[in-house]
Amino acid sequence: MSLKAGKQIAYYPTAHPSWFLSGMHFAYLTALVLLIVAIILVYLIHRIDKHNDAMNKKQ
């Protein structure tokens, strides 16, 4: 919201609800990106662990 307003805001801008909506979109998109990164990391760690278990069983 502060970027749209050009100054720091710490309250709901009643005159400009679009600033609030853009701030919420930014927050949710950031959360989505972090969630996707976390899922990818968990998947990669699981694959590496599964690969290491298979290698240990061969020995």
Buried (B, 14 or more C-beta within 10 A) or exposed (E): BEEBEEEEBEEEBEEBEEBBEBBEEEEEEEEEEEEEEEEEEEEEEEEEEEEEEEEEEEE
